[in-house]
Amino acid sequence: MRALKFLVVAMGVLIVAGTVTLVVLLVQRSGGGRGATSLPAMSLNLPSGSRILGLAGAGDHFAVHVQRPDGERILLLEPRSGRVVGEVLPHAPPTQAAVPTR
């Protein structure tokens, strides 16, 4: 009888441990267990006298509004590499407003 009680308790503990493990794995695989991802260190190589006026998400990229001595512009950055993938000149004529960078 004592052995039967021990087996029942041991199997109950295994069932609880298995259920907890299953829930933890489901949460991790669904993305709920991910912490905040950090951006790599990056430098915009702005000229002296430049200021960052604002920052905003723009789809898969983010936009940095910059005031430089030669005028304002919006830099589009790729978050994983920190690379500038585009530049918008807000006060330029429509034909020159978007300047792709390579």
Secondary structure, DSSP 8 states (H G I E B T S, - for coil): -HHHHHHHHHHHHHHHHHHHHHHHHHHHHTTTT--------------TT-EEEEEEEETTEEEEEEEETTEEEEEEEETTTTEEEEEE-TTS-TTTSEEE--
